[in-house]
């Protein structure tokens, strides 16, 4: 029994180490066409218009070279027609990344975007992101564990 607990503990630590990254927070003051509340580390978002978006807080330091993914876990029973990520400050030629048809979930699911192509001109202290959640009102989505991280062994 003790051996089984030790194995489980080691696996848990291993998976946590693979996901190490820079934690991000959403800006709970600046957003558009949505309601935003935070409960125990979970962002509860309800869209109320056709252009719902929220900003992240600014990066506290420059990103390390191995940080190439934006990820978070989400819970959304209806799904989202798209999630779009803008890189601020905005610059000519640095277009947002859009992921269409983000599936519905009955539990927490990881969402991840490879942002490595944007990192030549983005990822400095003070930079931040804008996350757009579709174009429809009355969407409910919950988000947790928002971070910028390196690739996991499995992704490599």
trRosetta pair geometry for C-beta under 8 A, 3 or more apart (Angstrom, degrees):
i j d omega theta_ij theta_ji phi_ij phi_ji
1 4 5.7 -53 -153 32 32 113
1 5 6.7 31 151 -16 64 104
2 5 5.7 -53 -151 37 35 112
2 6 6.3 38 151 -21 66 106
3 6 5.6 -53 -150 35 32 114
3 7 6.5 34 152 -20 65 103
4 7 5.8 -51 -149 34 32 111
4 8 6.4 32 153 -17 64 106
5 8 5.7 -55 -147 38 32 112
5 9 6.2 34 154 -21 66 107
6 9 5.6 -53 -146 36 30 113
6 10 6.4 29 155 -18 64 106
7 10 5.8 -56 -148 37 30 110
7 11 6.4 29 154 -18 65 106
8 11 5.8 -55 -148 36 30 111
8 12 6.4 32 153 -20 64 106
9 12 5.7 -55 -150 35 30 113
9 13 6.5 28 154 -16 64 105
10 13 5.8 -54 -147 38 32 109
10 14 6.2 35 153 -22 65 107
11 14 5.6 -54 -147 36 31 114
11 15 6.4 25 158 -15 66 105
12 15 6.1 -58 -147 38 28 104
12 16 6.3 27 154 -18 64 109
13 16 5.6 -57 -147 38 32 112
13 17 6.2 33 155 -22 67 106
14 17 5.8 -54 -148 34 29 111
14 18 6.6 31 153 -22 62 104
15 18 5.6 -49 -150 30 35 115
15 19 6.7 19 156 -9 64 110
16 19 6.1 -71 -153 43 32 101
16 20 7.2 61 148 -58 63 81
17 20 5.8 -17 -160 -25 40 114
18 152 4.4 51 167 -134 116 91
18 153 6.0 -78 -124 0 124 89
18 154 7.9 51 -177 6 148 90
19 71 7.9 -100 -150 81 98 146
19 147 7.7 94 166 72 89 151
19 149 6.1 -28 -170 -151 54 159
19 152 6.7 -5 -75 -86 64 108
20 149 6.7 146 93 -138 34 105
20 150 7.4 7 77 28 77 102
21 67 6.3 114 -145 -124 94 101
21 69 7.8 -86 -107 72 151 87
21 71 7.6 116 27 40 165 106
21 147 4.2 113 88 156 123 122
21 148 5.5 -163 169 91 119 43
21 149 2.7 -86 -70 -92 143 79
21 150 6.5 -170 -91 4 92 62
22 59 7.3 20 154 -135 150 94
22 63 6.7 -106 -4 -115 151 85
22 67 6.3 11 2 -125 112 148
22 147 6.1 155 77 -162 45 83
22 148 4.5 -7 57 59 103 96
22 149 7.2 -164 24 -72 60 54
23 146 7.1 83 -166 84 64 66
23 147 5.1 -47 -105 -100 43 96
24 56 4.9 -31 -180 -154 119 133
24 57 6.9 175 -167 45 70 84
24 70 8.0 -1 -2 -142 152 92
24 129 7.5 -2 -157 29 152 123
24 146 4.5 -80 71 125 98 102
24 147 5.7 175 6 -100 87 32
24 148 6.3 84 -43 -16 115 84
25 56 6.6 124 77 -162 42 77
25 57 4.6 20 69 5 95 123
25 146 7.1 138 -90 72 23 125
26 31 7.9 25 169 -73 112 123
26 36 7.0 -129 125 -167 138 143
26 38 7.8 -179 59 -79 110 117
26 43 5.4 64 17 -104 144 150
26 54 5.2 11 -161 143 117 131
26 55 7.3 127 -161 85 66 42
26 56 5.9 -69 -106 -109 45 55
26 57 7.4 103 144 -20 4 79
26 131 7.7 -68 -112 31 106 128
26 143 7.6 92 -38 81 135 134
26 146 6.8 90 -41 23 86 168
27 30 4.8 -9 123 46 133 91
27 31 7.0 172 88 -50 88 85
27 54 6.6 -177 55 176 78 84
27 55 4.4 -1 26 81 130 93
27 56 6.4 118 -18 170 87 9
27 57 5.5 139 -71 -69 80 61
27 128 7.8 36 -34 -174 124 146
28 31 7.8 -27 -149 -18 27 121
28 36 5.9 -155 -138 115 72 124
28 38 6.2 -68 -96 -20 137 122
30 54 7.6 127 100 -153 63 60
30 55 5.1 -3 95 27 111 124
31 34 5.6 -68 147 59 125 102
31 36 5.6 91 23 -13 165 138
31 52 7.8 11 169 -166 101 69
31 53 6.6 -161 -155 99 72 49
31 54 4.1 -13 -113 -104 112 78
31 55 6.9 -144 -82 10 65 72
32 49 7.4 -73 150 61 78 132
32 51 5.9 -30 124 110 123 94
32 52 6.5 -172 95 -132 71 33
32 53 5.2 15 47 49 102 80
32 54 7.8 -161 24 -70 62 48
33 47 6.2 16 135 -161 91 79
33 48 5.6 -154 -174 66 59 71
33 49 3.0 -99 -138 52 114 112
33 50 6.7 -94 -155 41 158 34
33 51 5.0 126 5 70 150 61
33 52 4.3 -113 97 -82 100 63
33 53 7.3 51 46 12 98 61
33 137 7.5 -103 178 -94 105 85
34 45 5.5 -7 178 -166 134 92
34 46 6.3 155 -161 80 78 43
34 47 5.0 -44 -99 -107 91 49
34 48 5.9 161 -103 11 29 85
34 49 7.5 -103 -47 30 54 85
34 52 4.2 83 -52 -147 109 109
34 53 7.5 172 0 27 125 19
34 54 6.6 -69 60 -52 140 102
34 133 7.1 66 -82 45 146 127
35 45 7.2 154 78 -153 56 43
35 46 4.5 -2 50 57 104 99
35 48 6.1 76 -23 -31 88 123
36 43 6.4 -21 -158 -167 96 96
36 44 7.1 147 -154 77 44 58
36 45 5.6 -3 -102 -103 77 74
36 54 6.3 102 -80 -101 148 139
37 43 7.7 152 81 -156 40 50
37 44 4.7 -13 63 58 89 109
38 41 7.4 23 -177 -89 98 9
38 42 7.0 156 -156 75 57 43
38 43 5.7 -26 -100 -99 78 60
38 44 7.3 -172 -84 15 26 80
39 42 5.4 -25 69 60 76 95
39 44 6.3 27 11 -18 106 120
41 144 5.8 63 131 -138 90 105
42 142 5.4 0 178 -174 111 111
42 143 7.2 151 -162 72 62 39
42 144 4.8 -40 -105 -73 71 109
43 142 6.7 155 80 -158 54 55
43 143 4.5 -14 57 59 108 94
43 144 7.1 176 15 -72 75 53
43 146 7.6 20 1 -27 132 129
44 140 7.7 -17 -170 -161 82 90
44 142 5.5 -17 -102 -105 61 86
45 52 7.5 121 171 167 116 132
45 54 7.1 -110 -112 -21 131 141
45 133 6.4 129 131 -7 144 169
45 139 7.9 -4 116 103 93 88
45 140 7.3 154 86 -152 57 44
45 141 5.0 -17 66 66 106 84
45 142 7.2 172 21 -89 77 33
45 143 6.8 26 -4 0 119 106
46 138 7.3 -12 -174 -134 91 31
46 139 7.1 167 -151 79 47 48
46 140 5.3 -11 -101 -99 80 73
47 52 3.9 -88 -125 -49 101 158
47 133 6.0 -147 -69 94 121 114
47 134 6.8 -81 -55 70 167 104
47 136 6.5 92 97 92 146 53
47 137 5.3 -148 118 -130 92 39
47 138 6.6 -48 75 20 85 21
47 139 4.3 27 22 42 119 93
48 52 7.3 116 30 -89 54 112
48 137 5.5 25 -162 -139 21 103
48 138 7.7 74 -103 -54 44 49
49 52 6.2 148 63 -61 75 79
49 137 5.7 36 -64 -83 12 103
50 135 5.2 20 -171 -177 76 76
50 136 7.0 12 -117 -90 64 24
50 137 6.7 -51 -61 -38 56 86
51 132 7.5 -53 -169 -139 61 110
51 135 7.0 6 -81 -127 47 74
52 132 6.8 124 87 -157 58 62
52 133 4.9 -45 99 58 115 93
52 134 6.9 14 48 65 112 71
52 135 7.9 -175 20 -106 83 28
52 137 7.8 136 -42 -98 121 53
52 139 7.4 -146 32 50 159 117
53 86 8.0 17 -157 15 144 121
53 130 5.3 24 171 174 128 100
53 131 6.2 167 -153 85 76 43
53 132 4.3 -34 -92 -95 103 67
53 133 7.0 168 -92 9 47 72
54 130 7.3 169 85 -154 30 62
54 131 5.6 -15 60 59 79 94
54 133 7.8 21 6 -12 96 111
55 88 7.4 -18 -136 16 110 150
55 128 5.8 40 -179 140 101 130
55 129 7.0 158 -155 87 58 47
55 130 5.3 -34 -97 -99 69 72
55 131 7.8 164 -97 16 20 73
56 128 5.0 -166 73 -166 83 91
56 129 4.5 38 12 49 120 89
56 130 7.8 -132 3 -72 75 29
56 131 7.2 75 -41 -15 90 105
56 146 7.3 -162 -114 146 116 139
57 128 6.6 -128 124 -119 19 122
58 125 7.6 55 152 174 106 53
58 126 5.0 -17 -174 -146 131 34
58 127 6.7 130 -152 64 79 23
58 128 4.6 -75 -96 -58 56 110
59 62 7.3 77 133 -95 135 21
59 63 6.7 -72 -148 -49 150 85
59 123 7.0 85 -56 -164 172 42
59 124 7.0 153 70 103 137 29
59 125 5.6 -127 101 -122 97 36
59 126 6.5 -39 56 21 82 22
59 127 5.2 11 12 57 119 76
59 128 6.7 -162 -15 -76 72 59
60 125 6.7 -31 139 -133 22 90
61 125 5.2 -20 -131 -88 25 102
62 123 6.4 64 -164 132 67 80
62 124 5.2 -19 -107 -131 86 52
62 125 5.4 -56 -49 -31 63 81
63 67 4.4 -111 -176 64 111 137
63 119 6.8 -93 81 -140 138 112
63 123 3.7 -68 24 -175 123 111
63 124 7.8 -81 9 -63 80 26
63 148 6.3 -74 -117 130 125 145
64 67 5.2 104 61 -12 75 103
64 150 7.9 -37 87 -65 113 108
66 150 4.3 0 142 -107 100 122
66 151 7.8 -106 180 17 86 76
67 119 7.7 156 88 -116 80 141
67 123 7.2 155 85 -146 118 131
67 148 5.1 48 180 142 122 101
67 149 6.3 -108 -136 -169 79 7
67 150 5.7 -75 -92 -66 43 67
68 114 6.2 -4 148 -151 96 75
68 115 6.4 -178 -179 59 48 67
68 116 4.1 5 -151 -75 107 97
68 119 6.9 -77 -113 -29 67 148
68 150 6.4 54 19 -133 86 48
68 151 6.0 -13 58 -39 120 89
69 112 5.2 -3 -175 -169 121 108
69 113 6.7 152 -155 75 69 42
69 114 5.8 -40 -98 -101 80 49
69 115 6.5 143 -116 15 23 86
69 116 7.9 -12 -57 -42 57 86
69 148 7.1 158 84 -158 46 52
69 149 5.3 -32 70 67 98 76
69 150 7.2 70 22 175 99 7
69 151 6.3 112 -20 -80 126 59
69 155 7.6 -30 -53 170 151 172
70 85 6.4 138 58 -121 163 160
70 112 6.9 160 84 -152 50 56
70 113 4.8 -6 56 56 99 97
70 115 5.3 62 -15 -25 99 129
70 129 7.2 104 -119 -96 147 166
70 147 7.6 175 -151 94 49 40
70 148 5.7 -28 -97 -100 64 70
71 110 6.0 -6 -170 -170 113 100
71 111 6.6 164 -150 86 61 52
71 112 4.0 -11 -100 -101 97 88
71 113 7.5 -177 -74 21 56 60
71 145 7.5 -29 117 123 89 97
71 146 7.8 179 96 -143 45 39
71 147 5.9 -15 63 64 82 82
71 149 5.9 -38 25 28 117 118
72 110 7.5 167 93 -148 26 59
72 111 5.7 -10 64 57 72 98
72 143 5.1 11 152 -165 139 102
72 144 6.8 153 -173 73 93 30
72 145 5.7 154 -143 85 61 68
72 146 4.2 -5 -95 -95 120 63
72 147 7.0 143 -79 16 69 62
73 108 4.5 18 171 -177 124 106
73 109 6.6 151 -155 71 73 26
73 110 5.5 -45 -96 -91 71 55
73 111 7.3 148 -114 12 20 78
73 143 7.1 144 78 -156 52 51
73 144 5.1 -22 64 65 102 84
73 145 5.0 47 7 45 100 117
74 102 7.7 8 77 162 153 130
74 105 6.8 143 104 14 78 149
74 108 7.2 147 69 -147 21 63
74 109 6.2 -34 62 63 72 80
74 111 5.3 20 3 -12 117 124
74 141 5.8 -15 -166 -174 114 103
74 142 6.5 150 -157 80 59 54
74 143 5.3 -19 -100 -98 81 70
74 144 8.0 167 -83 21 38 64
75 105 5.6 -116 -135 89 48 125
75 107 6.8 -64 -113 171 101 21
75 108 5.4 -48 -65 -88 97 59
75 109 7.5 131 -85 14 50 77
75 141 7.2 154 77 -160 50 55
75 142 4.4 -4 53 55 100 107
76 79 6.0 123 116 -81 111 19
76 80 6.0 -10 145 -34 164 94
76 102 7.4 41 64 118 146 109
76 104 6.2 -114 105 -132 77 54
76 105 5.7 72 48 28 59 98
76 139 7.4 8 -153 177 117 97
76 140 6.9 172 -131 97 73 59
76 141 4.2 -10 -89 -111 114 85
76 142 7.2 -173 -63 24 67 63
77 104 5.7 18 173 -165 30 106
77 105 6.9 -86 -82 66 37 54
77 106 7.0 60 -111 -94 79 51
77 140 7.5 12 32 75 94 104
78 104 5.7 -107 141 -107 7 111
78 139 6.4 -131 73 -134 132 79
78 140 7.3 96 15 44 115 76
79 101 7.2 -8 173 -168 128 56
79 102 6.0 169 -166 93 77 62
79 103 5.3 -64 -113 -172 111 24
79 104 3.8 -69 -43 -56 90 72
79 105 7.8 125 -79 -11 65 64
80 83 5.9 58 107 -51 142 86
80 102 4.2 2 57 59 96 116
80 133 5.8 -86 -141 -169 138 77
80 134 4.6 -137 -168 -45 87 119
80 139 6.4 79 -106 -169 83 147
80 141 6.4 8 -63 -74 122 141
81 100 7.0 -30 161 -154 59 74
81 101 6.9 -17 -153 -79 41 46
81 102 7.7 8 60 25 10 82
81 134 4.4 101 40 -131 88 104
81 135 6.4 -55 65 28 136 83
81 136 6.5 101 -2 -7 124 115
82 98 5.5 -2 -177 -172 128 101
82 99 6.4 159 -156 82 73 46
82 100 4.7 -32 -97 -108 97 56
82 101 7.3 1 -79 -18 64 37
82 102 6.8 121 -128 -10 20 99
82 132 7.5 8 106 104 93 102
82 134 5.7 133 46 -96 60 58
82 135 7.5 23 40 -11 102 91
83 98 7.4 164 85 -151 42 55
83 99 5.2 -4 57 57 88 98
83 102 5.4 48 -12 -43 106 146
83 111 7.0 43 36 178 164 145
83 131 6.6 -17 -169 -167 97 91
83 132 6.7 156 -159 79 45 63
83 133 6.2 -4 -109 -108 78 54
83 134 7.4 -29 -72 -41 52 66
84 96 5.1 44 175 145 99 138
84 97 7.0 169 -154 85 57 44
84 98 4.4 -16 -104 -102 89 82
84 99 7.7 -173 -79 23 45 60
84 131 7.5 149 77 -158 50 43
84 132 4.0 -4 55 52 98 117
85 96 5.7 168 81 -164 44 90
85 97 4.8 -5 53 55 102 92
85 98 7.8 -169 20 -75 65 40
85 113 6.1 179 0 80 147 167
85 115 7.3 -80 110 -95 149 117
85 129 5.8 -29 -163 -164 93 118
85 130 7.3 148 -158 75 44 54
85 131 6.0 -12 -103 -102 71 66
85 132 7.7 -144 -63 20 29 80
86 90 7.0 -24 175 -91 113 94
86 96 4.4 -46 -87 -95 64 113
86 129 6.7 140 73 -165 55 61
86 130 4.0 -5 54 53 110 106
86 132 7.3 66 -14 -20 102 105
87 90 7.5 123 85 -102 61 48
87 91 7.8 -40 98 23 103 93
87 94 5.5 -83 68 151 124 124
87 96 7.1 176 -1 -102 75 60
87 115 7.9 137 -80 -160 123 122
87 118 5.4 -177 -59 -178 159 137
87 122 4.5 -49 -177 -109 134 159
87 127 7.1 -7 -175 -177 83 117
87 129 6.4 -28 -103 -108 49 71
88 127 6.4 159 89 -163 60 66
88 128 5.0 -17 67 68 113 75
88 129 6.7 -179 18 -93 91 18
88 130 6.2 80 -28 -22 117 97
89 127 7.0 -99 0 -119 63 74
90 94 7.2 -173 -161 72 50 108
91 94 4.5 54 66 15 94 123
91 121 6.1 -102 61 148 157 137
94 118 6.3 87 -155 -140 101 93
94 121 5.7 -123 -80 85 132 132
94 122 6.6 123 -157 -41 146 118
96 132 7.8 27 -178 12 156 123
97 113 5.6 131 115 -177 142 136
97 115 6.7 -127 -7 -103 154 78
97 118 7.3 -97 -35 -38 117 134
99 102 6.1 72 113 -70 106 97
99 111 7.7 166 80 -167 158 106
99 113 6.3 -128 -38 -92 129 109
102 111 6.7 10 -146 -117 123 128
103 109 7.4 -48 79 102 105 168
105 108 7.1 67 155 -104 145 9
105 109 4.5 -141 -109 -4 139 122
108 144 7.3 -39 -132 44 128 116
114 117 7.6 63 126 -1 93 89
115 118 4.9 -50 180 39 84 116
115 119 6.4 102 124 -48 86 93
115 122 7.8 -78 163 85 117 126
115 148 7.6 -59 44 -133 139 100
116 119 5.7 -46 -154 7 39 122
117 120 7.8 -32 178 0 40 100
118 121 7.0 -80 -179 55 58 81
118 122 4.9 -16 149 38 95 128
118 123 7.8 130 113 -35 84 100
119 122 6.0 -83 -110 67 34 76
119 123 4.9 21 -141 -19 80 142
122 127 5.5 144 -163 -164 77 155
123 127 6.1 -58 -55 53 9 153
123 148 8.0 160 -125 -178 97 158
124 127 5.2 101 56 -20 64 115
133 139 6.4 -162 139 94 113 139
133 141 6.1 -149 -153 29 141 147
134 139 5.9 92 55 -26 141 168
136 139 5.6 96 87 -40 93 114
143 146 6.1 40 152 -60 116 107
151 155 4.1 -131 -167 90 97 123
151 156 5.2 120 122 -60 130 78
152 155 4.7 96 50 5 75 102
152 156 7.3 -134 94 -9 42 84
153 156 5.8 -52 -153 28 34 113
